[in-house]
Amino acid sequence: MKKHMTAILAAAALASASVARAGDDSEARGGPVEVAPTRQELKEQLERSKESRPRLPLPPPTEAEIAAAEARAEAGRASGAPRGLGGVANNGRLRQIHLDPALLGSGVSGPREPDPSMTVDNTFKTMLFWIVSRANNCTYCQGHQEVKLTNDGVTEDTIAALDGDWSEFPPAERAAFEFARKLTYEPHALADADIDRLRPHYNDLQILEILMTVSGNNATNRWTGPLAIPQEKHRVFLTPTAEKYRSMRSLVAPLDPASARPTRARVASRGPLESRPEVEAALEAARGRSARLPLADQAQARAVLPEDWSGAGEAPEWARLLGNFPKGGRRLADAFARAETKGKLDPPLKAKIAWVAARNDRAWYALGHAKKRLNDLGLTDDQVFAIDQPDFDAPDAERAALSLARKITVDPALVTDADVEAVRRSFSDSETAEVVYLTTQAAAFDRLTEAAGLRLEH
């Protein structure tokens, strides 16, 4: 065990070093990560991601951290909990180093008790995470899902087909793959028909479970990608690729039709932000709509909300949605509530981050909640809508934070060192991490509530 720990410690130290490679490793140079168009090039990109330079300090793990990680992995295996990757994970370490413990609550690592109401296969959900990570061009999460799928017995050819040839999968899986990619890449365009296309294959609670999974995956991508978290050195990616898939172009990745470079089509496809009258009309429409997915009763909703939940009156529709899952829903409700009420950033900035994310996601339910938070903090409607303007009158620190939140929301793969450094000039590393983390939670909340078509309560 001692020898094993020493090897991992040395590998982790190398992962945290600022080592630049020759070639097109733009991530190592601090810029956006280029999109790998084929399976073979993706593997090479995943291998290079081990040398990514984190945008917040990430010291090598101590032997105590390594031992604790090994103990958690062993405990998970012994209890029969869903399998993990084992060992130290840089993603969780960066959260624990920089984020306020009150914001994280029970933490981000270790086995989680399964929810008996959740019935979607875990390996299949990992495939969805793989698709989300490919669509977001998130190399860290992509690598972790590769390892999970391999550990679950999924063959290399099946993973390659997941990227380039969905005809090899059953209709039910293809429908979920299409939903996952659209919710990831074009959440603003999701409609009733997208939910209806899942219904021949899944019941409504399974659709909600898929929705929760994909929304959460989008949140994780927006933490690991923008912070350029390095892949752990001990992972293996350069395995043989069948000739059939070596040059097959990805149908999941955000590729420009004419090149392999990151495309800004995601930004262009959303178009300019709507005018204030258009937003007010959309909010009014959200007040009169009915949810696309079932809502739990008030007792079930209250059961998933934190004990210190301060909301008066009935539980909000987002809590009723999560109330369908007593364990998984409670974990997510706790995370959403903590993002709003805990941490080091001041409440107005936290609410403005939620507003910016919802505006750019066209998530009207989430936008209505962000607007109420801002109004409750004393901002007039004129001041709230002014946040959308390029000449928004605010301190440079706030402008940098909201600019980073906007970029993470729309296309996390295009975040650069300079974007993060602009925030670090005015905020501590812990506060900078919180700006990123709050944006990740907004990405999940936006997708979950808008895809479910929740009715805005106020």
N, C-alpha and C positions, 0 to 999 in steps of 0.2 A: 504493500500500500504506500509506504514512504517513497519508494522509487517512482511509483505511478504519479503521486502528487508532485514530485520534483519535476517530472517530465511535463506535466500540465502547466505548472507554474512557469517553466521556461518558455513554453509555447505561448502562454498568455502574455508574457513580457514582450515577446516578439510582435504579437498582435497589436500591442499598444504603441509600438515604436513608430516613428514617422519615417517610413521607408517608401520612397517613390520608385516606381518601376518604369521601365521604358515602355513604349507603345502607347496605346490609346486609353490608359487607365486614368480617365479624367477624375474619377472619385479620389484617387490618391493625390491629385493636384488640387483638390478643393472645389471642383466644379460639379455640374450634374453628371450622373452616371449614364453613360451611353447605353442604348438599348441593344441587347444581343439578339439578332434576328433569327438565329437557328439554335437547335439543341446543343450542338457541339460548342458554339460560341458562348452560350449561356453557361456551360460548365466551366469554361475558361474564365468567364467573368466572376463566377462564384469563387473560384480559386483565388483570383486577384483580390476579392473583397476581404480576404484575411488581412490584407495590408492597408485597409482603409484607415484614414486618420480621423479618430473621433473628434467631433466639434466641441465637446465638453471634456474636461479631464477624466480619464479612465485609467487609474493606476492598476498595475498587475494585482491579481487576487492574492491574498495571504493564504498560507497553508490552512489556517482556521476556516477561511471561506470555502476552500476546496473540500475540506473534510465535511463541512456542513452540507455542501451541495451533494456530495456522495451519499451522506446519510439520508438526505431527503429523497434522493433517487431510489435508494434501497428500501426506504419505508414505503414509497409509492408502489414499488414492485411487490413487496410483501403483502400490501393491503388489497392488491388487485385493482388499484386506481388506474385511470387512463395513463398509458406509458408516456414517459417524457424522453428528453434527449440525454439526460444524465450529465453530471459534471457541472462546471461553472458556465453560466449563460451571461454574456456581456450585456444583453438587453436588461435583464433584471438587476444586474449589478449597477448599471448607470442610474436606474431609477432609485435604487436604495441609497446610492451615494449622494444624489443631488435633490431628490424630492422630499418635501416635508412629510414625515411619517403620518401625520394626521390626514394628509391628502390621499395617501395610499391605503390607509386603514389596515386590514389584516395582511397586506403585503402582496407580492406579485409572483412568488415562487412556491414550489411545493405542490403536492397533490391536492386536488379539489374533490370534495364529496360530490358524486354524480347526482343529477336531478332525475328522479324516477319518471317524471313527466316528459323527459326528453328522449326521443326514440330514434333519432337520426344517427346512423352509423358513424363512429368516430373517424374511421379511415376515410370515409366519404367526405366528412367535414374538413379533414386535412387536405383533400383534393381541392375543395372550394378555397381554402386558405392559399393553396398553391396558385390557383387562378387569380385570386385577388392580388397576391404579391407580384405575379408576372404582369398584371395590368398596371400596377403602380410602379413597376420597375424597382422593387425593393429587394436588393440582393441579400440582405441579412435574413429577412423572413423567408425568402425563396430558398436559401440554403437550409434553413431549419426544417421546412416542409419536405424538402428532398430527403433529408435524413429520416424524418418520421415515416414517410411513405415507404422507404426502403426497409426500415425496421418492422413495418407492418406486413412485409412480404410483397409489396407492390413492385412489379418488375420494371426494369429500366425502359423497356419498350412501351409499357403502359404509361409511364411518366412522360415519355417523349410524345406519345399520342395525345396526352392531355394538353400539350402545347400546340400540336400541329394537325391532328386528325381526330376530331370528335366522332366521326362516323363509326369508330371502333367501340363506342360506349352505348349502353341502352338508352332509349328515349327519355326515361325519367332522369338519368344523370345528365344528359345533354341539356334538358330543360333547365336544370339547376345551374349548370355551368353558364348558360346564356344569361340567366338571371343574375348570377354573381358578377359577371363581367359588366353588365349594364349598371347594376347598383354601384359598382366601383367606379366606373368610368363616366357614366352619365346619370347620376342620381336625380338630377333635375328633370330628366325625361321619362322617369318611371311612371307608368300609368296602370289603370285597372287591368288592362289586357296582359300586362307582364305577370301580375299575380294569378290571373285566370289561367295562363299557360302552365302554371305549376299544379293546378288543381286536379287534372286527370291522374297525376302521379303521387300526390302527397295530400294528407289531410291538413286542415288549417293550422293545427298546432305544429305540425312538421314544417309547414311553410314559415311560420313564425320562428321556429328554431333555426331554420336556414337563414332567415333575415337577421336574427340576432347574431349568428355566427359571422356572416359576411360583414355586418356593420362593425363588429368587434375586430375583425381582421383588418379592416380599413383603418381603425384607430391604431392598431399595433404598427402597421406599415408607416404611419405618419409620425411615429416615435423613432423607430430604428433607422428609417431612410434619411430624414432631414438631419439627424444627429450623426450620420455616417458611422454607425456603430460597427466595429470590425467583426467579421466572422471569426469564430473560434478556430484556432490553428489545427486542432486534431480532427476536424471533419474532413471527409474524403469526397471529392466531387469529380475528379478526372478519371471516370470509369469509361469503358468502351461504349461507343454509340453505334447502333446498327446502321448500316449504310442507308437504309430506307429513310432514316430520320436525320442524318447528318446535315443535309442541306435544306431540309423542309422548313419553310418560313413560318414563324409563329403566327397563329391566328388570335392569340390572347394579348401579346405585348403591344404597347402603344407605338407602333412603327409608322414613320412617315412613308407614304406610298413609294417615294422615289429614293429613300435612303434608309440607313440603319440608325440614324441619329434620333435623339428624343424629339418627338413632334409636339408642337404647341397647339395641335388640333383640339386638345381637351379644353384649352382656354377659349379658342375661337368658337367651339361648338356651343358654349354657354352664352356667347354674345354679351353685349354690354348689360350692365345692371339695369333693371327696370326703373321707370320713373316712380316718384313717390305716389302719385295717384294709382299706378298699376300695382304697387305693393299693397297699398291700403285696400284695393279691390280684392287682391289675392288673400289678404288676411280675413276680410269679411267673408269670402267664399269658404275659407277654412272653418269659420265659426258655424257654418251650416251643413257641413258634410258629415257623412257617417263612416266609421272605421271600416277598412277592408278586411280586417281580421278580428277574431273574437276578443272581447274584453272581459276580464275577471270581475267579480263583484267587489263592492267596497271593502268587505272584510278581507278578501284575498289580497287586494291592493294594499291595504294598510299593513298587512303582514309582511310584505316585502320592503316597505319603506323603513328607513332607519328609525330607531326609537326616539331620536331627538328631532325628527322631522317637524318643522315649524309651520307647515302649510295649514291654513284654517279651512274648515269645511270639508267637502268631499275630496278624496284622493284624485289627483289629475289623471287624465286618460293614459299618459305614458306609464304611470304606475299600474293602472288596470291592465294594460297590455302585458307588462312584465309579471303581473300577478298570476298569469297562467302557469308559471314555473316557480314553485315555492323556493327552490334553492338557487337555480341559475338566475332567476329573475331578481332574487334578493341581492345576489352579488353585484349585478349590473345596476340595480337601483341605488345601492350603497355607493358605487363608483360615481354615478351621475350626481348624487346629492353632495358627496364630498367635493367634487369638482366645482360646485357652485358655492359651497360654504367654507371650505377649508383651504389651507395654503397660505403663502406669504404675500401674494399680490393683492392690491387693494380691490375691493368689490367693484368699483366702476370699470376698471380695466378688465377684470374677469368677465363682466357682463358685455363689454364691448367686443371681446374676443368671440363670445358666443354669437353676438350680432353679426360680426364680419363673416364668420363661418356659415351661419344660416343664410345670410344674404347671397353668398357665392354658391351655396348648394341649392338655393331656391327652396329651402325647407321652411314652409310657411308656419307650420305648427311651432317649430323650434324658434323661428323668428318672432312670433307672437310672445313666446315666453321670454326671450331676450329683451324685447321691447318693454315688457312689464317690469322686468328687473331694473332696467335703466330708468324707467319712469318712477319706480319706487325709490330709487336712489336720488331723485330730484331732477333728472334731466327732462326737459320738455320734448315734445315730439319733434320740434324743429332741430333741437340739438341732437336727437337720436338720428334723424335722417341725414344730418350734416356729416356723420361718420362715413357715409358712402362717397363723399366728394373728394376729388384729388387734392383740393386745396384745404382740406379739413384742418381747422385751426386747433393744433394740439402740440404739446412739447415734443421735441425730437425723439425722446425715449418712447413715448407712447406711439408715435407714428412708426418707429422701427418695429415695435412689438406687433402692431396690427398688420404691418406689411408682411412680416414673417408668417403670421397666422393666415393671412389671405393666400400666400403662396403655398403653404402646407395644405390648405383646404383644397385648392384647385389642382395642383400638380406637385406632390411632395418630392418627386424625383428631380425637380428642377431647382431645389434649394441648394445654395452654395455656401461655402465658408463665409463669404462676405455678408450674406443674409443673417447668419447667426452672430457673426462678430458685431454687426450693427446693433444688435440687442445687448450683447455683452458689454458694450461700451457704457451703457447706462444701468444695467441690471447685474446683480450677482449671478454666478453660475446656477445657483439654486433657483433664482427667479427666472432666469432664461429657460431652464428646464421646465419650469412651471408653465411658461408661455406655450411651449411646445406641447406639453401634456394636456393642457386645457383645450388646445386645438384638436388633439386626438380624440378627446371625449366628445367634443362638439361634432366631429365627423361621424362618430357612432350614433349619437343622439339624432342628428339630422337625418341620417339614412333610415334609422329604425322608425322614427315617428312619421316621416313623410311617406315612406313606402307603405306603411300601415294606414295612411290616410286619416290620422287622428283628427278629431274635432277640437278646434281651438276653444278653450273654455272661457276666454275673456277678450 
